[in-house]
Amino acid sequence: MTWCAMDDRPIGVFDSGLGGLTVLREIRKTLPGENIVYFGDCGRAPYGVKSPETIRRYTFQNARFFMEVGVKLLVIACNTSSAHAYEPVAEALDFPVLEVIRPGAAAAASATRNGRVGVIGTAATIASGIYEDVIRGIDPSITVFSKACPLFVPLAEEGPSWWGHEATRAIAMEYLGGLRSAGIDSLVLGCTHYPLLSGVISGAVGGGIGLISSARAVADEAKSKLEALGMRRGTGEGPPEIVFYTSDSPEKFEPLCESILGEPANGRVHRLGIDEYESRLA
């Protein structure tokens, strides 16, 4: 893959699977002229049940791939990777790296009216305590109620027929009943897969509770960063190119990609042997 000019270099986006496509969707709306390379590590998903050491190893391998592609900015569109590996990855790379936790936490702190915020995420993200730390760092008066929802990621990865399935609704009710009774008025979707299940999540927590996703805030941050660094793609460079990679089956990834983005992938999905990449960036 060859990129012909500095500003023509792509934005890199990765997630443990399909969830990061919800972030990519917002980046495309905000930065419609940019080239993008997306990697969904579906073959090793979900990250949220792995140890912190494994999560960091996976994240560094993913970052190594994007180094070799030659991206100008990397978006870690995975809350679990953001929680456990953002700082060492950002320190090791010589191009900007964005994560999804702080934008979501800031949006929740701004949105809450009664100072009671719920956070749902993978087991690893919730165990890290990072959302509580960031939200309370913004406003110490906010009370945070957290809940791990480990089955949401595999349900999201199963595709649209499961996003509103009766079984998914039952699981959501089981997970989220306690948050509903806690009196929260805002709920952070602390995993980029979870917006795909927003209908059942909203139904489980009840009306009047705002669902907070970091996708739009991350897209705005990416735009501001590229503009500040003078790295926006030139308007005369032709149509943008978007390429997808997965560590699992492209045949399975492609229709799910189309369901999320609303357009066919048209053979742009490639299989990537991510285990071939070094887990060190130095």
C-alpha positions as CSV (number, residue, x, y, z in Angstrom):
1,M,0.0,0.0,0.0
2,T,1.5,3.4,-1.0
3,W,0.4,6.8,0.1
4,C,1.6,9.6,-2.2
5,A,2.0,12.6,0.1
6,M,2.3,13.4,3.8
7,D,-1.3,14.6,4.2
8,D,-2.5,11.7,2.1
9,R,-1.4,9.2,4.8
10,P,-4.3,7.3,6.4
11,I,-5.8,7.5,9.8
12,G,-5.5,4.1,11.6
13,V,-8.4,2.8,13.7
14,F,-8.4,-0.5,15.5
15,D,-10.7,-2.5,17.9
16,S,-10.9,-6.0,19.2
17,G,-13.6,-6.6,16.6
18,L,-16.5,-4.8,14.9
19,G,-17.2,-2.2,17.6
20,G,-14.6,0.3,16.4
21,L,-16.6,0.6,13.2
22,T,-19.0,2.8,15.2
23,V,-16.1,5.1,15.8
24,L,-15.0,4.9,12.2
25,R,-18.5,5.8,11.1
26,E,-18.3,9.1,13.1
27,I,-14.8,9.8,11.8
28,R,-16.0,9.5,8.2
29,K,-18.8,12.0,8.9
30,T,-16.4,14.5,10.5
31,L,-13.4,13.9,8.2
32,P,-15.0,12.7,4.9
33,G,-11.9,13.3,2.8
34,E,-9.4,11.2,4.8
35,N,-8.0,7.8,3.9
36,I,-8.6,5.2,6.7
37,V,-7.2,1.8,7.5
38,Y,-9.3,-0.2,10.0
39,F,-8.2,-3.4,11.8
40,G,-10.7,-5.5,13.7
41,D,-9.0,-8.2,15.7
42,C,-12.0,-10.5,15.5
43,G,-9.8,-13.7,15.7
44,R,-8.7,-12.8,19.2
45,A,-11.9,-11.1,20.5
46,P,-13.1,-10.4,23.1
47,Y,-10.2,-8.5,24.7
48,G,-12.3,-7.8,27.8
49,V,-11.9,-11.2,29.3
50,K,-8.1,-11.3,28.8
51,S,-5.4,-10.4,31.4
52,P,-3.9,-6.9,31.3
53,E,-0.6,-8.4,30.1
54,T,-2.3,-10.0,27.1
55,I,-4.3,-6.9,26.3
56,R,-1.1,-4.9,26.2
57,R,0.7,-7.4,24.0
58,Y,-2.2,-7.4,21.5
59,T,-2.4,-3.6,21.5
60,F,1.3,-3.3,20.8
61,Q,1.1,-5.8,18.0
62,N,-1.8,-3.8,16.5
63,A,0.2,-0.6,16.8
64,R,3.2,-2.2,15.1
65,F,1.0,-3.0,12.1
66,F,-0.1,0.6,11.8
67,M,3.5,1.8,12.2
68,E,4.3,-0.3,9.1
69,V,1.3,0.9,7.2
70,G,2.5,4.5,7.8
71,V,-0.5,6.2,9.4
72,K,-0.4,9.8,10.5
73,L,-2.8,9.3,13.5
74,L,-4.0,6.2,15.4
75,V,-7.3,5.8,17.1
76,I,-7.5,3.1,19.7
77,A,-11.2,2.5,19.3
78,C,-11.3,-0.1,22.0
79,N,-12.0,0.8,25.6
80,T,-10.2,-2.3,27.0
81,S,-7.0,-1.4,25.1
82,S,-7.4,2.3,26.0
83,A,-7.7,1.3,29.7
84,H,-4.6,-1.0,29.8
85,A,-2.3,0.1,27.0
86,Y,-2.9,3.7,25.8
87,E,-0.2,5.4,27.7
88,P,2.8,3.1,26.9
89,V,1.7,2.9,23.2
90,A,1.3,6.7,22.9
91,E,4.7,7.2,24.5
92,A,6.4,4.8,22.1
93,L,4.9,6.1,18.8
94,D,6.1,9.2,17.0
95,F,2.6,10.1,15.7
96,P,-0.5,11.1,17.6
97,V,-2.6,8.4,19.4
98,L,-6.2,9.0,20.6
99,E,-8.2,6.8,22.9
100,V,-11.9,6.5,23.7
101,I,-12.3,6.6,27.5
102,R,-11.6,10.2,28.3
103,P,-13.9,11.7,25.7
104,G,-16.7,9.5,26.9
105,A,-16.1,10.3,30.5
106,A,-16.0,14.0,29.8
107,A,-19.3,13.7,27.8
108,A,-21.0,11.9,30.8
109,A,-19.7,14.5,33.3
110,S,-21.1,17.2,31.2
111,A,-24.5,15.5,30.5
112,T,-25.5,14.4,34.0
113,R,-28.1,16.5,35.8
114,N,-28.3,14.6,39.1
115,G,-24.6,13.6,39.5
116,R,-25.3,9.9,39.2
117,V,-23.6,8.2,36.2
118,G,-23.6,4.6,35.2
119,V,-20.8,2.9,33.3
120,I,-21.0,-0.4,31.5
121,G,-18.0,-2.1,29.9
122,T,-16.0,-5.3,29.6
123,A,-14.8,-7.0,32.7
124,A,-11.2,-5.8,32.1
125,T,-12.3,-2.1,31.5
126,I,-14.5,-2.1,34.6
127,A,-11.9,-3.8,36.8
128,S,-9.4,-1.1,35.8
129,G,-11.5,1.6,37.5
130,I,-10.4,4.1,34.8
131,Y,-13.9,5.6,34.2
132,E,-14.4,6.2,37.9
133,D,-11.0,7.9,38.1
134,V,-11.5,10.1,35.1
135,I,-15.1,11.1,35.8
136,R,-14.3,11.9,39.4
137,G,-11.2,13.8,38.3
138,I,-13.5,16.0,36.2
139,D,-16.1,16.4,39.0
140,P,-15.5,14.8,42.4
141,S,-19.2,15.2,43.3
142,I,-20.4,12.7,40.7
143,T,-21.2,9.2,41.9
144,V,-20.3,6.5,39.5
145,F,-22.0,3.1,39.3
146,S,-20.2,0.5,37.2
147,K,-21.2,-2.8,35.8
148,A,-19.4,-5.4,33.7
149,C,-21.4,-6.8,30.8
150,P,-19.2,-9.4,29.3
151,L,-21.8,-11.1,27.0
152,F,-22.6,-7.9,25.1
153,V,-19.5,-8.1,22.9
154,P,-20.1,-11.6,21.6
155,L,-23.7,-10.8,21.0
156,A,-22.8,-7.7,19.1
157,E,-20.3,-9.7,17.0
158,E,-23.0,-12.2,16.1
159,G,-24.7,-9.6,13.8
160,P,-27.9,-7.7,13.4
161,S,-30.2,-10.6,14.1
162,W,-28.9,-10.7,17.7
163,W,-28.8,-6.9,18.3
164,G,-32.5,-6.8,19.2
165,H,-33.0,-10.5,20.0
166,E,-35.2,-11.6,22.9
167,A,-32.2,-13.4,24.5
168,T,-30.2,-10.2,24.2
169,R,-33.0,-8.2,25.9
170,A,-33.2,-10.8,28.7
171,I,-29.4,-10.5,29.3
172,A,-29.6,-6.7,29.2
173,M,-32.3,-6.8,31.9
174,E,-30.2,-9.1,34.0
175,Y,-27.1,-6.9,33.8
176,L,-28.7,-3.5,34.0
177,G,-31.5,-3.8,36.6
178,G,-29.3,-2.6,39.4
179,L,-28.2,0.5,37.4
180,R,-31.8,1.4,36.8
181,S,-32.6,1.2,40.5
182,A,-29.5,3.3,41.3
183,G,-31.2,6.4,39.9
184,I,-28.6,7.2,37.2
185,D,-29.6,9.8,34.6
186,S,-26.6,9.0,32.2
187,L,-25.1,5.8,31.1
188,V,-21.7,5.5,29.5
189,L,-21.4,2.8,26.8
190,G,-17.9,1.9,27.9
191,C,-17.2,-0.4,24.9
192,T,-17.5,0.6,21.3
193,H,-19.5,-2.6,20.6
194,Y,-22.3,-1.4,22.9
195,P,-23.9,1.2,20.6
196,L,-24.9,-1.7,18.4
197,L,-27.1,-2.8,21.3
198,S,-28.4,0.6,22.2
199,G,-32.0,-0.3,21.6
200,V,-32.0,-3.2,24.2
201,I,-29.8,-1.3,26.6
202,S,-32.1,1.7,26.5
203,G,-35.1,-0.6,27.0
204,A,-33.4,-2.3,30.0
205,V,-32.5,0.9,31.9
206,G,-35.7,2.8,31.0
207,G,-36.6,6.1,29.5
208,G,-35.0,9.3,30.5
209,I,-31.5,7.9,30.9
210,G,-29.1,9.3,28.3
211,L,-26.8,6.9,26.6
212,I,-23.2,8.3,26.2
213,S,-21.0,7.1,23.4
214,S,-17.5,8.5,22.8
215,A,-17.5,8.0,19.1
216,R,-18.5,11.6,18.1
217,A,-16.2,13.2,20.6
218,V,-13.2,11.1,19.4
219,A,-14.0,12.1,15.8
220,D,-14.0,15.8,16.8
221,E,-10.7,15.3,18.6
222,A,-9.2,13.6,15.5
223,K,-10.2,16.6,13.4
224,S,-8.8,19.1,15.8
225,K,-5.6,17.2,16.1
226,L,-5.0,17.0,12.4
227,E,-5.9,20.6,11.8
228,A,-3.6,21.8,14.6
229,L,-0.7,19.7,13.1
230,G,-1.4,20.8,9.5
231,M,-2.0,17.2,8.5
232,R,-5.5,17.3,6.9
233,R,-5.6,15.5,3.5
234,G,-5.7,17.9,0.6
235,T,-9.0,18.5,-1.1
236,G,-7.5,17.8,-4.6
237,E,-6.2,14.3,-3.8
238,G,-9.2,12.4,-5.2
239,P,-11.7,10.1,-3.4
240,P,-10.6,8.8,-0.1
241,E,-9.6,5.1,0.3
242,I,-10.9,3.0,3.1
243,V,-9.3,-0.5,3.7
244,F,-10.4,-3.0,6.2
245,Y,-8.4,-5.8,7.9
246,T,-9.5,-8.6,10.2
247,S,-7.6,-11.4,12.0
248,D,-10.6,-13.7,11.3
249,S,-12.7,-14.4,8.3
250,P,-13.2,-11.6,5.7
251,E,-16.3,-13.4,4.5
252,K,-17.9,-13.0,8.0
253,F,-16.6,-9.5,8.5
254,E,-17.8,-8.0,5.3
255,P,-21.6,-8.2,5.7
256,L,-21.4,-7.1,9.4
257,C,-19.2,-4.2,8.3
258,E,-21.9,-3.3,5.7
259,S,-24.6,-3.5,8.5
260,I,-22.8,-1.0,10.6
261,L,-21.6,1.5,8.0
262,G,-24.6,1.3,5.7
263,E,-22.6,0.6,2.6
264,P,-21.0,-2.5,1.0
265,A,-17.3,-3.2,1.7
266,N,-16.9,-4.3,-1.9
267,G,-14.0,-6.6,-1.4
268,R,-12.0,-4.1,0.6
269,V,-11.7,-6.6,3.6
270,H,-8.4,-8.5,3.9
271,R,-7.2,-11.1,6.4
272,L,-4.3,-10.0,8.5
273,G,-1.9,-12.4,10.3
274,I,-1.5,-10.1,13.3
275,D,0.6,-12.6,15.3
276,E,3.4,-12.0,12.8
277,Y,3.9,-8.5,14.2
278,E,6.3,-7.7,17.0
279,S,4.7,-6.9,20.4
280,R,7.4,-4.2,20.9
281,L,7.5,-0.8,19.4
282,A,11.1,0.2,20.3
